[in-house]
Amino acid sequence: MNKPFSNLINKDKDKNTSLSKKFPVKKENEKSNPLIIFGAAVSLISIFLLLYTINSKFG
């Protein structure tokens, strides 16, 4: 188990490592793009259904 502040105590060891090794590279998730498109479509459909309901009840 890594101690949370061990990198602050052992700064002499970290001087030789580069910054890219300290931070893990985020991998882009392939599932995020279809979920964003699906969410946008559901949002637009719900807005149109709300406007249709308001128009038919009060219009």
C-alpha positions, -999 to +999 in steps of 0.1 A: +000+000+000+014+034-009+014+061+016-005+092+004+023+118+011+053+096+005+062+115-027+065+147-007+089+131+018+111+114-008+116+143-032+152+134-039+142+102-056+116+120-078+141+145-093+153+120-119+119+110-131+100+130-157+065+144-152+050+121-177+059+091-156+042+106-125+007+111-141-010+081-157-021+086-193-058+087-196-071+063-222-101+076-242-130+053-237-147+041-269-181+038-252-183+075-243-191+088-278-222+066-284-234+074-249-231+112-256-250+109-289-277+087-273-281+111-244-283+141-267-310+124-288-330+114-257-328+150-245-340+165-278-368+140-281-380+148-245-379+185-252-400+181-284-425+158-265-428+184-237-434+212-262-460+190-280-478+183-247-478+219-237-491+229-272-519+203-272-531+210-236-528+248-236-525+258-272 
